[in-house]
Amino acid sequence: MTDWVQGPKEPEGPENAAVDERPYVHELEEYLARYRRDLAAERARRRRQIAVAFGREQELTAKIQSLEKEGAEAREREQQLSQRVAQLTSELDAAHAAIQTTRDEVRAWKQAHDAAQEGIRYLQQELTRWSTSKWGRMASLYWRARARLGRLMGSSKVPKPATMVGDGDVVKADITTESGHARSGSSAMTAPKRQIAVPDGFPRVTAGRDDIVVLSIIDWEFRFQRPQQLAVQFARHGHRVFYLSTSKFLKPKDRPARLELKDTNVAELVVRSRQPLNIYSGSLSADDLDVLQTSFESLAAEMGMGDTTLMVQIPFWEPLARRLHERLGWRVVYDCMDEWTNFPGFGEDVLNLEDTLAREAELTVVSGETLVGKFEGKSRHVLLAKNAVDVQHYHTFYKENELLAGLDHPIIGYFGALAAWADVPLLEKIVDTFPHAQIVLAGGVFDIDLENLRKRPNVHLLGQRPYEEMPQLLWHFDVCMIPFQINDITHATNPVKLYEYFYSGKPVVAPALHELEPFREECYLAESHEAFLDGLDRALKEPEDDPRRERRRRVAADNDWSERYRAIHRELIEAQPRVSIVIVTYGGLEHTRRCLASLEQETWPQLEIIVVDNYSPDGSAEYLQTYAAEHARVNVIFNQENRGFAAANNQGLQRATGDILVLLNNDTIVPPGLVGRLVRHLENDRELGLLCPTTNFCGNEARVEPWYDDPADIPRYASWRAVTFAGQTFDLSVAAMYCVAMRRDVFEAVGPLDEQFGLGMFEDDDYSLRVRQAGFRVAYAEDAYVHHVGQAAFGQLAPEEYQRIWEQNQAYFEKKWGRPWQPHTPRPGVRAVSSRVGTQS
């Protein structure tokens, strides 16, 4: 084709020489023929391509038509489903309304029933007092005499006396137990139905740690910061955490509460409320508190809650915290994370509660040095627990990722809220001064105008991002910044993000806030906008091998949130009195195993257990030796003979270091919270000398008839009693020593148990008299409960030996006190337990 374009060459030779043109014509014809063939082939190839494309077009058109048909069918199905959903929703709403009506009727009936039962119980108590009084006994004799006289005279007009509990007759009619549940004869009570569903993965019972209820300042789904961080740390260390929602509430006639799993051992708690609550500027009325209280009481009863700590993070909740402390004995901790005075959005009603909350709280935790000074002298105890970084979280997510992969470097980054404390003029200057840098701002925007920044091409407002993305964003930052104003609020702020930035070792530029001064050598701190811009310039030039980078990483490692948990928990432990539990064993290895296993779930933080083994013949000594080696709070004394109940307990009491002393039988099962309930009574009423809990097996008024059959329900039953009979104690003649508690001052005033009672029996009668003689009360706590198998040790004795010890010790008791021993009697409406001899427990 090139030759053809250039044309045939000129022939050589003279100008007049004859030229033969045939070869050239032939060459041209061949060239044209080749060109036509090539052109025909090209046309054929193009036709084939067009045919293929046309076929492809037809195929795609058919597919599009098919998809459009499927889409139309899907839209039709969607419309049908929407109609069906609307129908089902309407039916469900109607069903809910019907259920709610039924609930209201049942609740009204139950309230009337409970009131009637309380009246019956009161009348029974009054009847018992009357029947056992001088006048009651005289009246009983009078009516018996009248009845006998009537029979002799054949009269049918003599009225039959009412049956009186305590005069030897058997009550035939249906009675009501102490629990308010109706009983007929010996039929068992039924457990109350559960109203709170427990989400899968959330523990139904405690694991030896107090429960944490967070009365928070933000919802769980909000920006992940100090409230959630502390909650997660408590959960990681074995506590159940109930994190109260601040924006979601159930209606007053709805179920008491709802739990939703948020993290391991963490559940969001939604409770009933009369109305949506404004926790930043509102207040709680008496009616609000009543509704909230019922939700928390139901939660405590159904979840088997023992010792519980309220972590209050905004003063709004102070009235509720005080109510729950007074009602259920829950400890109150005020976690103050900021200076709330003049804080945006806070109302006077909330601010006015802070001093009261700090004064009432067992512990006030503050996030910064400035806040320490604010509360010194106002709080019982102030603990500085600054903010920190979750090293475990950052170790997991701080790695290469694609979040900011499309941005050029350098990147100046910030994550956190963009609110009233953000310095918008400073941000605008940063954008103007560093046009070559990408400015990344990740966080929700509140009450500030960032429209000018949104228009800038090198500004990237990412909005609120998930907590998992913070380490990933940090991976891309070249320089981190804290663009805050300098004022009273920010001076008191200990920024969480500082420790999180430090995890990377990268440079941080921030204003010269009081809380950041300790890190001046690691940061670029600025007193003015100009100094801030200069700090950014120097930070951008900082070499990667700068030694400050390693120092920053060490600061982060030393300020892990787990350290903050340990500091707070240590203060909570040390604030509680130490409790020593003394357990005497003689045989009954399986009972001892169950008892010690239940004590592992006991939530009292300051606890020591002293086991005195009276030369058990069944391998108990070997088991106890191994158990004590594995459990630091357990000590064991091994006797080489059976020294008896009193002598062995005296050994344990002599070893005990506690402020509160508890004697506990090894055939008991201890529910979580038992110790705390006994301790609170003994601390609140200094007249109490001996205090025992209620139980299923004893001979006197402390015996109750529980509704559980499965031992797994013991914690729930115990918590139900704690809520139902909160704060109630009643005097009784003898505090039986299946479980009895006393303060150390009582023990020092009364002295050890009388060892003259030998193997045992009657030492509890004797000690109760001695305590009362010393001027103290002997009582049982209606709101405390322990499960007691009963007579596990004495059951090993032959009947005649049991009878001999009984008679011998009864004689010694009566001689010592110069009075006949009085048999124990249960409370009205409760049957006496079966005992081998008499009703001694």
C-alpha positions in Angstrom: 0.0 0.0 0.0 3.0 2.3 0.7 4.3 1.7 -2.9 0.9 2.5 -4.3 0.6 5.7 -2.5 4.0 6.8 -3.7 3.4 5.6 -7.3 5.6 3.5 -9.6 9.2 4.5 -10.0 10.5 6.4 -13.1 12.4 4.2 -15.5 16.1 4.8 -15.9 17.6 5.6 -19.2 17.6 8.2 -21.8 14.6 10.5 -22.0 13.6 9.3 -25.5 13.7 5.7 -24.6 10.5 3.7 -25.2 8.6 2.8 -21.9 6.8 -0.5 -21.4 3.8 0.3 -19.1 2.4 -3.2 -18.8 4.4 -4.3 -15.8 3.3 -1.3 -13.9 -0.4 -1.8 -14.8 -0.2 -5.4 -13.8 1.4 -4.5 -10.5 -1.3 -1.9 -9.9 -4.1 -4.3 -10.7 -2.7 -6.9 -8.3 -2.5 -4.3 -5.6 -6.0 -3.2 -6.2 -7.2 -6.8 -6.0 -5.4 -7.4 -2.7 -7.0 -4.2 -1.4 -10.5 -5.3 -2.4 -10.0 -8.7 -0.8 -8.7 -7.1 2.5 -11.6 -4.7 2.4 -14.1 -7.5 1.9 -12.6 -9.5 4.8 -12.7 -6.4 7.0 -16.4 -5.8 6.1 -17.2 -9.5 6.8 -15.4 -9.2 10.2 -17.3 -6.1 11.1 -20.6 -7.7 10.0 -19.9 -10.6 12.3 -19.1 -8.2 15.2 -22.3 -6.3 14.5 -24.2 -9.6 14.5 -22.7 -10.6 17.8 -23.4 -7.2 19.3 -26.9 -7.3 18.0 -27.4 -10.8 19.6 -25.9 -9.6 22.8 -28.2 -6.6 22.7 -31.2 -8.9 22.2 -30.0 -11.1 25.1 -29.6 -8.1 27.4 -32.9 -6.7 26.4 -34.5 -10.0 27.2 -32.8 -10.1 30.6 -33.9 -6.5 31.3 -37.5 -7.4 30.4 -37.2 -10.5 32.7 -35.8 -8.4 35.6 -38.5 -5.8 35.1 -41.1 -8.5 35.3 -39.5 -10.0 38.4 -39.3 -6.4 39.9 -43.0 -5.9 39.2 -43.8 -9.3 40.8 -41.6 -8.4 43.8 -43.3 -5.1 44.2 -46.6 -6.8 44.1 -45.5 -9.3 46.7 -44.1 -6.5 48.8 -47.4 -4.7 48.7 -49.2 -7.9 49.7 -46.7 -8.4 52.5 -47.1 -4.8 53.6 -50.8 -5.2 53.8 -50.4 -8.5 55.7 -47.9 -6.8 58.1 -50.3 -3.9 58.7 -53.1 -6.4 59.4 -51.0 -8.4 61.8 -49.8 -5.2 63.5 -53.3 -4.2 64.0 -54.2 -7.6 65.4 -51.1 -7.5 67.6 -52.0 -4.1 68.9 -55.4 -5.3 69.8 -53.9 -8.3 71.5 -51.5 -6.1 73.5 -54.4 -3.9 74.5 -56.3 -7.0 75.7 -53.3 -8.3 77.6 -52.7 -4.9 79.2 -56.3 -4.7 80.3 -55.9 -8.2 81.8 -52.7 -7.2 83.5 -54.3 -4.1 85.0 -57.2 -6.3 86.3 -54.7 -8.8 87.7 -52.6 -6.1 89.3 -55.6 -4.5 90.9 -56.7 -7.8 92.2 -53.2 -8.6 93.5 -53.0 -5.3 95.3 -56.3 -5.9 97.0 -55.3 -9.5 97.7 -51.9 -8.4 99.2 -53.7 -5.8 101.3 -56.1 -8.4 102.6 -53.3 -10.9 103.3 -51.4 -8.3 105.2 -54.5 -7.6 107.2 -54.9 -11.3 107.9 -51.2 -11.6 108.9 -51.6 -8.7 111.3 -54.7 -10.2 112.8 -52.9 -13.6 113.2 -50.1 -11.9 115.0 -52.5 -10.0 117.2 -54.4 -13.2 117.8 -51.1 -15.0 118.7 -50.1 -12.2 121.1 -53.6 -12.4 122.7 -53.7 -16.1 122.9 -50.3 -16.3 124.6 -50.9 -13.4 127.0 -52.3 -13.7 130.5 -55.7 -12.6 129.5 -55.7 -14.8 126.4 -54.8 -17.9 128.4 -57.5 -17.0 130.9 -60.0 -16.6 128.1 -59.0 -20.0 126.6 -59.6 -21.6 130.0 -62.9 -19.9 130.3 -64.2 -21.1 126.9 -62.9 -24.6 127.5 -64.7 -24.6 130.9 -67.9 -23.3 129.2 -67.6 -26.0 126.5 -67.2 -28.7 129.1 -70.1 -27.3 131.2 -72.2 -27.2 128.1 -71.5 -30.9 127.3 -72.3 -31.9 130.8 -75.6 -30.0 130.7 -76.4 -31.0 127.2 -76.6 -27.5 126.0 -76.2 -26.6 122.3 -76.1 -22.9 122.9 -72.5 -22.6 124.2 -70.4 -21.0 121.4 -67.4 -22.8 120.1 -64.2 -20.9 120.7 -62.1 -19.8 117.7 -59.0 -21.8 117.1 -55.9 -20.0 118.5 -52.5 -20.6 117.3 -50.2 -21.3 120.2 -52.7 -22.9 122.6 -51.9 -26.5 121.4 -54.7 -26.7 118.8 -54.1 -27.3 115.1 -55.1 -24.7 112.6 -57.5 -26.4 110.1 -58.4 -23.5 107.9 -56.5 -22.1 105.0 -53.7 -19.8 106.3 -51.4 -17.2 104.8 -47.7 -17.5 105.2 -45.3 -14.7 105.9 -44.9 -14.3 102.2 -48.4 -13.3 101.5 -49.1 -16.4 99.4 -52.2 -18.4 100.3 -51.5 -21.9 101.6 -53.9 -24.7 102.2 -52.6 -27.3 104.6 -49.1 -28.4 103.5 -49.4 -27.6 99.8 -46.4 -25.8 98.4 -46.5 -22.2 97.3 -45.9 -21.4 93.6 -43.1 -19.2 92.5 -44.1 -15.8 91.1 -44.0 -15.8 87.3 -41.0 -14.1 85.6 -41.8 -10.8 84.0 -38.3 -9.9 82.7 -36.8 -11.9 79.9 -33.1 -12.6 80.2 -31.3 -12.3 76.9 -29.2 -15.2 75.8 -25.6 -14.8 76.9 -26.4 -12.7 79.9 -25.8 -14.4 83.3 -29.0 -15.2 85.3 -27.0 -15.3 88.6 -24.0 -13.4 89.9 -20.5 -14.9 89.9 -19.2 -13.7 93.2 -19.1 -10.0 92.2 -21.5 -7.2 93.1 -23.8 -6.2 90.3 -23.4 -2.8 88.7 -26.3 -0.6 87.8 -25.2 2.4 85.6 -27.5 5.4 85.9 -25.9 6.9 82.9 -25.6 10.3 81.2 -25.7 8.9 77.6 -27.2 5.9 75.9 -25.1 2.9 75.1 -25.3 3.5 71.3 -24.1 7.1 71.7 -20.4 8.0 71.3 -18.4 5.4 73.2 -16.7 7.1 76.1 -16.1 6.9 79.8 -19.6 5.5 80.9 -19.4 2.6 78.4 -15.6 2.1 79.1 -16.1 1.7 82.8 -19.1 -0.6 82.2 -17.1 -2.8 79.9 -14.3 -3.0 82.4 -16.6 -4.0 85.3 -18.1 -6.6 83.0 -14.7 -8.0 81.9 -13.9 -8.5 85.6 -16.9 -10.7 86.3 -19.6 -8.2 87.3 -23.1 -8.1 85.8 -23.7 -4.7 84.4 -27.2 -3.2 83.9 -26.8 0.0 81.8 -29.9 2.2 82.1 -31.2 3.7 78.9 -31.6 7.5 79.1 -34.1 7.8 76.2 -36.1 4.5 76.1 -38.8 3.8 78.7 -41.6 1.4 79.1 -45.1 2.5 79.9 -46.1 2.3 83.6 -48.5 -0.6 83.0 -46.0 -2.5 80.8 -43.7 -5.2 82.1 -41.3 -4.0 84.8 -38.1 -3.9 82.7 -36.5 -5.1 79.5 -32.9 -6.3 79.0 -31.0 -6.3 75.8 -27.5 -7.7 75.5 -24.9 -5.1 74.5 -21.6 -6.8 75.4 -20.3 -9.7 77.5 -22.0 -9.3 80.9 -23.5 -6.0 79.8 -27.2 -5.5 79.3 -29.1 -2.3 78.4 -31.8 -1.8 81.0 -35.1 -0.2 79.9 -37.5 0.5 82.8 -41.0 1.9 83.2 -41.6 5.6 83.5 -44.6 7.8 83.6 -43.1 10.0 80.9 -39.9 10.5 78.9 -37.3 11.9 81.2 -35.1 14.9 80.5 -32.0 14.0 82.5 -30.1 17.2 81.6 -32.6 19.8 82.8 -35.6 18.0 84.2 -36.5 16.5 87.6 -38.0 13.4 89.1 -41.4 13.8 90.9 -42.5 11.5 93.7 -44.8 9.7 91.3 -41.9 9.2 88.8 -39.8 7.7 91.6 -42.6 5.3 92.6 -42.9 3.9 89.1 -39.1 3.7 88.7 -38.7 2.0 92.1 -41.1 -0.8 91.2 -39.1 -1.5 88.0 -35.8 -1.8 89.9 -37.4 -3.9 92.7 -38.7 -6.3 90.1 -35.3 -6.4 88.5 -33.6 -7.1 91.8 -36.1 -9.9 92.7 -36.1 -11.6 89.3 -32.3 -11.4 88.6 -31.3 -12.7 92.1 -29.3 -9.5 92.8 -27.3 -9.4 95.9 -24.9 -6.6 96.7 -25.3 -3.9 94.1 -23.5 -0.7 93.3 -25.2 2.2 91.6 -22.8 4.1 89.3 -24.4 7.5 89.0 -23.0 9.6 86.2 -25.3 12.7 86.2 -26.9 14.3 89.3 -30.4 14.0 87.8 -30.5 10.4 89.2 -29.8 11.4 92.8 -33.4 11.0 94.1 -33.6 7.6 92.5 -30.2 6.5 93.8 -31.2 7.6 97.3 -34.5 5.8 97.1 -32.8 2.5 96.0 -30.1 2.9 98.7 -32.7 3.3 101.4 -35.0 0.6 100.1 -32.5 -2.1 98.9 -29.2 -1.0 100.5 -27.5 -0.5 97.1 -24.2 1.4 97.4 -24.0 4.7 95.6 -20.9 5.9 93.6 -20.9 9.3 91.9 -18.7 9.2 88.8 -18.2 12.8 87.9 -16.5 13.1 84.5 -16.8 16.9 83.8 -17.4 20.2 85.4 -21.2 20.5 84.9 -21.5 24.2 86.1 -22.2 26.2 82.9 -22.1 23.0 80.9 -24.2 23.4 77.7 -27.8 22.0 78.2 -27.6 21.5 82.0 -30.5 23.0 84.0 -30.5 24.4 87.5 -32.6 21.5 88.8 -29.9 19.0 87.9 -26.9 21.2 89.0 -28.5 21.8 92.4 -28.5 18.0 93.1 -24.8 17.6 92.7 -23.7 18.6 96.2 -26.3 16.3 97.7 -25.3 13.4 95.5 -21.6 13.9 96.4 -22.4 14.1 100.1 -24.5 11.0 100.1 -22.4 8.8 97.8 -20.1 6.3 99.4 -17.5 7.2 96.9 -17.1 10.2 94.5 -14.9 9.3 91.5 -13.6 12.2 89.4 -11.8 12.3 86.1 -9.4 15.2 86.7 -7.3 17.1 89.3 -9.5 20.1 89.1 -12.5 18.1 90.2 -10.7 16.7 93.2 -10.5 20.2 94.7 -14.1 20.8 94.0 -15.4 17.8 96.0 -12.8 17.7 98.8 -14.7 18.4 102.0 -18.1 17.7 100.3 -17.8 14.0 99.8 -17.0 11.1 102.1 -14.2 10.0 99.9 -12.9 11.3 96.6 -10.9 9.1 94.2 -9.1 10.5 91.1 -9.6 8.1 88.2 -8.6 9.9 85.1 -9.7 8.8 81.6 -7.8 6.2 79.8 -7.5 4.0 76.7 -8.8 0.5 76.1 -5.5 -1.1 75.1 -7.2 -4.4 74.3 -9.6 -2.6 71.8 -6.8 -0.6 70.1 -4.6 -3.6 69.9 -7.4 -5.4 68.0 -8.3 -2.6 65.5 -5.2 -0.5 65.1 -3.9 -1.9 61.8 -3.8 -1.2 58.1 -7.2 -0.5 56.6 -9.0 1.3 53.7 -11.0 3.9 55.6 -9.0 6.9 54.4 -7.1 5.1 51.7 -8.2 7.7 49.1 -6.8 10.7 50.9 -3.4 12.2 50.2 -1.0 12.8 53.1 -0.4 14.6 55.4 -3.6 14.0 57.4 -4.4 16.1 60.4 -7.1 14.2 62.3 -9.5 14.5 65.2 -12.2 12.2 66.5 -14.7 13.1 69.2 -17.7 15.3 69.6 -17.8 18.6 67.8 -19.8 20.7 70.3 -19.8 24.0 72.1 -16.3 23.4 73.4 -14.8 23.0 69.9 -12.8 26.1 68.7 -14.4 26.7 65.2 -12.3 29.8 64.4 -9.1 27.8 65.2 -10.3 25.0 62.8 -10.9 27.6 60.1 -7.3 28.9 60.6 -5.9 25.4 60.4 -7.7 24.8 57.1 -6.3 28.1 55.7 -2.8 27.6 57.0 -2.4 24.0 55.8 -4.2 23.8 52.4 -1.9 21.0 51.4 -3.1 18.8 54.3 -6.3 16.8 54.6 -8.3 17.8 57.7 -10.3 14.8 59.0 -13.0 15.5 61.7 -14.8 12.4 62.9 -17.6 12.9 65.3 -21.2 14.1 65.8 -21.8 17.9 65.4 -23.8 19.6 68.2 -24.8 23.2 68.5 -22.0 24.7 66.4 -21.9 25.9 62.8 -19.4 24.2 60.5 -20.9 25.2 57.2 -17.8 27.2 56.2 -15.7 24.1 56.8 -18.0 21.9 54.8 -17.3 23.9 51.7 -13.5 23.5 51.9 -12.1 20.8 49.6 -9.5 19.5 52.1 -12.0 19.2 55.0 -13.6 15.8 55.6 -16.5 15.8 58.1 -17.2 12.1 58.7 -19.9 12.4 61.3 -20.4 10.0 64.2 -18.4 6.9 63.5 -18.5 3.4 65.3 -16.1 2.9 68.1 -14.3 0.2 66.1 -13.3 2.8 63.5 -11.4 5.0 65.9 -8.2 2.9 65.9 -8.5 2.5 62.1 -8.8 6.2 61.6 -5.9 6.8 63.9 -3.8 4.4 61.7 -4.0 7.0 58.9 -3.5 10.2 60.9 -0.1 11.9 60.6 -0.8 14.4 63.3 -3.6 14.2 66.0 -5.2 17.4 67.4 -7.6 18.5 70.2 -9.1 21.7 68.9 -10.8 22.9 72.1 -11.5 26.3 73.4 -9.8 27.2 76.7 -12.4 27.8 79.5 -13.5 26.4 82.9 -15.2 23.4 81.3 -12.3 22.3 79.2 -9.7 23.1 81.9 -11.5 20.4 84.0 -11.7 17.9 81.1 -9.3 15.0 81.0 -9.6 14.1 77.3 -10.1 10.4 76.6 -8.8 10.9 73.1 -5.3 12.0 74.4 -4.6 8.5 75.7 -6.1 6.9 72.6 -3.9 9.1 70.3 -0.9 8.2 72.5 -1.5 4.5 71.7 -0.2 5.2 68.2 2.8 7.3 69.4 1.9 10.0 66.9 2.3 13.7 67.7 -0.6 15.4 69.4 -1.3 19.2 69.3 -3.7 20.6 71.9 -4.4 23.7 73.9 -2.6 24.2 77.2 -5.4 22.8 79.4 -4.7 22.1 83.1 -5.3 18.4 82.7 -2.8 18.2 79.8 0.1 19.9 81.6 1.6 16.6 82.9 2.1 15.6 79.3 3.8 18.8 78.0 6.9 17.0 77.1 5.0 14.5 75.0 2.6 17.0 73.4 2.7 20.2 71.5 0.7 22.4 73.9 -0.4 25.9 72.8 -1.6 28.9 74.7 -2.9 30.7 71.5 -4.1 30.1 68.0 -0.7 31.1 66.6 1.1 28.7 68.9 -1.4 25.9 67.9 -0.6 26.5 64.2 3.1 26.5 65.0 2.7 23.3 66.9 0.9 21.7 63.9 3.8 22.7 61.7 6.4 21.3 64.0 4.4 18.1 64.5 4.1 17.5 60.8 7.9 17.7 60.6 8.4 15.3 63.5 10.6 12.3 62.5 9.2 8.8 63.0 12.2 7.9 65.1 11.5 10.8 67.6 12.0 9.3 71.1 8.8 11.0 72.2 6.8 8.5 70.2 7.9 5.6 72.5 7.1 7.7 75.6 3.6 8.3 74.3 3.0 4.6 73.8 4.2 4.0 77.4 1.8 6.6 78.7 -1.0 4.8 76.9 0.0 1.4 78.3 0.2 2.8 81.8 -3.3 4.4 81.5 -5.5 1.4 80.5 -9.1 1.5 81.5 -8.5 -1.8 83.4 -6.3 0.1 85.8 -9.2 2.6 86.4 -11.5 -0.3 87.2 -9.1 -1.8 89.7 -8.7 1.6 91.5 -12.4 2.1 91.8 -13.1 -1.5 92.8 -10.3 -1.4 95.4 -11.9 1.7 97.0 -15.3 0.1 97.1 -13.9 -3.0 98.8 -11.9 -1.0 101.4 -15.0 1.1 102.2 -16.9 -2.0 103.4 -16.5 -3.7 106.8 -14.6 -7.0 106.8 -16.7 -10.0 107.5 -15.5 -13.3 108.9 -17.5 -16.4 108.4 -16.8 -19.4 110.7 -17.9 -22.8 109.6 -17.5 -25.9 111.8 -17.4 -29.3 110.1 -17.7 -32.8 111.3 -18.4 -35.1 108.4 -21.0 -34.0 105.9 -18.5 -33.5 103.1 -21.1 -33.1 100.4 -22.9 -30.4 102.5 -19.5 -28.6 103.0 -18.9 -28.7 99.2 -22.3 -27.1 98.5 -21.9 -24.5 101.2 -18.4 -23.4 100.1 -19.5 -23.4 96.4 -22.4 -21.1 97.3 -20.1 -18.8 99.2 -18.0 -18.5 96.0 -21.1 -16.7 94.6 -21.4 -14.4 97.6 -21.1 -10.8 96.5 -19.7 -9.2 99.7 -16.3 -7.9 98.8 -14.5 -8.0 102.1 -14.9 -11.6 103.2 -12.8 -14.3 104.9 -13.9 -17.8 105.6 -12.5 -19.9 108.5 -13.4 -23.5 108.5 -12.8 -25.5 111.7 -12.8 -29.3 111.0 -13.5 -31.4 114.1 -11.6 -34.4 112.9 -14.1 -35.5 110.2 -14.0 -39.2 109.4 -15.1 -38.8 105.7 -12.2 -37.2 103.9 -13.3 -33.6 104.7 -9.9 -32.7 105.9 -8.2 -33.6 102.7 -10.8 -31.8 100.6 -10.5 -28.7 102.8 -6.7 -28.6 102.6 -6.9 -28.7 98.8 -9.7 -26.1 98.7 -7.9 -23.7 101.0 -4.8 -23.9 98.8 -6.9 -22.8 95.8 -9.0 -20.1 97.5 -7.0 -17.3 99.1 -9.8 -16.1 101.4 -10.3 -19.5 103.0 -8.4 -20.6 106.1 -8.8 -24.1 107.7 -8.1 -25.2 111.3 -7.7 -29.0 111.7 -8.5 -30.4 115.1 -7.3 -33.9 116.1 -10.5 -34.6 117.9 -14.1 -33.6 117.8 -14.0 -30.7 120.2 -17.7 -29.9 119.8 -19.7 -27.1 118.3 -19.0 -24.3 120.8 -15.2 -25.0 121.2 -14.7 -25.2 117.4 -16.6 -22.0 116.8 -14.5 -20.3 119.5 -11.4 -21.3 117.7 -12.7 -19.8 114.5 -13.8 -16.6 116.3 -10.4 -16.2 117.9 -8.7 -16.5 114.4 -11.2 -14.1 112.8 -10.2 -10.6 111.8 -13.5 -9.3 110.7 -15.6 -6.3 112.0 -18.7 -8.6 111.5 -18.6 -12.2 112.7 -20.9 -14.9 111.2 -21.3 -18.4 112.5 -22.6 -20.6 109.7 -23.6 -24.3 109.6 -21.9 -26.3 106.8 -25.3 -27.7 105.8 -26.4 -24.4 104.4 -26.6 -22.8 100.9 -25.8 -19.1 100.9 -27.6 -16.9 98.3 -25.7 -13.9 96.9 -26.3 -10.8 99.1 -27.0 -12.6 102.4 -23.9 -11.1 104.1 -24.6 -7.6 102.9 -28.2 -7.7 104.2 -27.1 -8.9 107.6 -24.3 -6.3 107.7 -26.6 -3.4 106.8 -29.0 -4.2 109.7 -26.1 -4.6 112.2 -24.6 -1.3 111.1 -27.8 0.7 111.0 -29.1 -0.5 114.3 -26.4 -0.6 117.0 -28.9 -2.1 119.5 -28.9 -5.3 117.4 -26.7 -7.9 119.1 -27.4 -11.2 117.4 -29.1 -11.4 114.0 -30.1 -14.4 112.0 -31.7 -14.6 108.5 -35.0 -16.4 107.8 -34.6 -20.0 106.7 -36.6 -23.1 105.6 -35.4 -25.2 108.6 -35.4 -24.0 112.2 -37.6 -24.3 115.2 -38.7 -20.7 115.8 -40.1 -17.6 114.2 -37.3 -17.3 111.7 -38.6 -20.3 109.8 -40.5 -19.6 106.6 -42.0 -21.8 103.9 -40.3 -20.9 100.6 -41.8 -21.4 97.2 -38.8 -22.9 95.4 -38.2 -26.6 94.8 -35.0 -26.3 92.7 -31.9 -25.1 94.6 -31.1 -23.1 91.5 -34.0 -20.8 92.5 -32.6 -20.0 95.9 -30.9 -16.7 94.8 -34.1 -15.6 93.2 -36.2 -16.4 96.3 -33.7 -14.7 98.5 -33.8 -11.5 96.4 -37.6 -11.7 96.3 -37.6 -11.7 100.1 -35.1 -8.8 100.2 -37.4 -6.7 98.1 -40.7 -7.8 99.7 -39.6 -7.3 103.3 -36.8 -4.7 102.9 -35.5 -3.4 106.2 -37.7 -5.5 108.5 -36.3 -7.1 111.6 -38.3 -8.8 114.5 -37.1 -9.8 117.9 -37.1 -13.4 118.9 -36.1 -15.4 121.9 -33.3 -17.4 120.3 -31.1 -16.7 117.3 -30.4 -20.2 116.2 -26.9 -20.8 115.0 -27.5 -22.3 111.6 -26.5 -18.7 110.6 -26.0 -15.9 113.1 -24.2 -12.6 112.7 -22.9 -10.1 115.3 -20.6 -7.1 115.4 -17.2 -7.5 117.0 -18.1 -5.1 119.8 -21.0 -7.5 120.7 -18.7 -10.5 120.8 -16.1 -8.7 122.9 -18.9 -7.6 125.3 -20.5 -11.1 125.6 -17.5 -13.4 125.2 -17.1 -16.8 123.6 -19.6 -19.6 123.4 -20.0 -21.8 126.5 -18.0 -24.9 125.8 -19.7 -26.8 128.6 -22.4 -27.7 126.1 -19.9 -30.2 124.6 -20.8 -31.6 121.2 -23.6 -29.2 120.9 -27.3 -28.2 121.4 -28.6 -25.4 123.6 -25.5 -23.1 123.1 -27.7 -20.8 120.9 -30.3 -20.5 123.6 -27.6 -19.8 126.1 -25.8 -17.2 123.9 -29.0 -15.4 123.0 -29.8 -14.9 126.7 -26.2 -13.7 127.3 -26.5 -11.2 124.5 -29.9 -9.9 125.7 -28.5 -9.7 129.2 -25.7 -7.5 127.9 -28.3 -5.0 126.7 -28.6 -6.0 123.0 -31.5 -7.1 120.9 -31.7 -10.7 119.5 -33.6 -10.7 116.2 -34.1 -12.1 112.7 -34.0 -10.2 109.4 -37.1 -10.8 107.5 -35.4 -9.6 104.3 -32.5 -12.1 104.6 -32.6 -15.8 103.8 -30.4 -18.8 103.9 -31.2 -22.4 102.9 -30.7 -24.9 105.7 -30.7 -28.7 105.3 -30.9 -29.1 109.1 -29.4 -31.5 111.6 -26.8 -32.7 109.1 -24.2 -33.3 111.9 -26.5 -34.5 114.7 -28.3 -36.7 112.2 -25.2 -38.9 112.2 -25.8 -39.8 115.9 -27.8 -42.8 117.1 -31.2 -41.8 118.4 -30.3 -42.8 122.0 -27.1 -40.8 121.9 -28.9 -37.8 120.5 -31.5 -38.1 123.3 -28.7 -38.4 125.9 -27.0 -35.2 124.7 -30.2 -33.3 124.5 -31.3 -34.2 128.1 -27.8 -33.5 129.4 -27.5 -30.1 127.8 -31.1 -29.2 128.7 -30.4 -29.9 132.3 -27.1 -27.9 132.2 -28.9 -24.9 130.6 -31.8 -25.0 133.2 -29.3 -25.2 136.0 -27.2 -22.4 134.7 -30.1 -20.0 134.2 -32.3 -21.2 137.0 -35.3 -21.5 134.7 -37.0 -24.2 132.6 -36.1 -24.2 128.9 -38.8 -22.9 126.6 -39.4 -24.9 123.4 -39.1 -23.0 120.2 -42.3 -22.3 118.3 -42.7 -21.2 114.7 -44.5 -18.0 113.6 -48.3 -18.1 113.1 -49.3 -20.0 110.0 -46.0 -21.8 109.5 -45.7 -25.5 110.4 -43.0 -26.7 112.9 -40.2 -28.7 111.3 -39.8 -32.4 112.0 -37.0 -32.9 114.5 -35.6 -35.9 116.1 -36.3 -34.5 119.6 -38.5 -31.6 120.4 -38.2 -28.5 118.2 -34.6 -27.6 118.9 -32.8 -26.7 115.7 
